[in-house]
Amino acid sequence: MKSFANLAIVAALAANSASAHYIFQQLSVDSTKYGPFEYIRQNSNYNSPVTDLASNGLRCNVGAEGGATQTIDVKAGQSFTFTLDTPVYHQGPISIYMSKAPGAAADYDASGEWFKIKDFAPDFSSGEAKWDMEGSYSYTIPSCIEDGEYLIRIQSLAIHNPWPSGIPQFYISCAQVKVSGGSGSYNPTTVQIPGAFKETDPGYTANIYSNFHEYTVPGPGPLIC
């Protein structure tokens, strides 16, 4: 009986852990919402996070390749939205990056340079951290980027299990877009992924349960046009 009870407890904990995971699976452009993984690369690890800072899965998620994904036309300055299967469940910042493909976005392995365009960071104005834990996140295509095909990468960095006793979790998806109407005047700070995030980053090691009054989101600062 004791063995059966222990197995039941383990199973319950596993179920709770899985239910706390989430995935960005739908893209909207302006008010038009598209089907799951129509313009977002389909990953192979369901809604599980990536935790290895050296993994190529940090780019667009595990198994997320572009060949079976459509690429959508967007204009510089146009709004877009990523929608999840269930609202973000874990505290941590949301960041949006872009990377210009050398050719077609569908053929791009995401190994090039990435630049950040948006952070959803915590608000401390009430005296404690308030996180944007939503079911969708919206922003606009920067007006100053070059025309061409890009990956738009959204990332939820879950820091609810503080390092080093716990391991922060990355929930990631990439959309494929073809941008037109940009001025091409941008000069962003770029990074490579993996490599952009380190175990020594204050935003990676932060303990949200102890003396938590400020926060620096990992990665470069967002592009300003």
Salt bridges, closest charged atoms under 4 A:
ASP119 OD2 - LYS116 NZ 3.02
